[in-house]
Amino acid sequence: MPEPLRGNLSGYWSRRIDQKNRLVYRVAGGGRSLCLEIVQCRTHYGDR
């Protein structure tokens, strides 16, 4: 289930891939010109 983010990432969404990894993204544009911008596709909150 996607989760809306807050603070500096307000307007972005987070979706967990597995227990450690997640995608952070936003949907931009409108109508027939939608764009998926992925800003992070790795660890949760900087875990290594």
C-alpha positions, 0 to 999 in steps of 0.5 A, a space after each residue: 500500500 503506498 504511503 504519502 510522505 511528509 516534510 521535505 518529501 511532501 507530495 511524494 509517495 513511498 511503496 515498500 518493495 520488501 522489508 528493507 527496500 522501498 520506492 519513493 516516487 511522485 506522479 507529475 503532469 496531468 491528462 494524457 501526459 503523466 510522468 512517474 518520477 522515481 527519486 529513491 529505489 533503495 534502502 529505507 531512510 538511509 539504512 545501508 
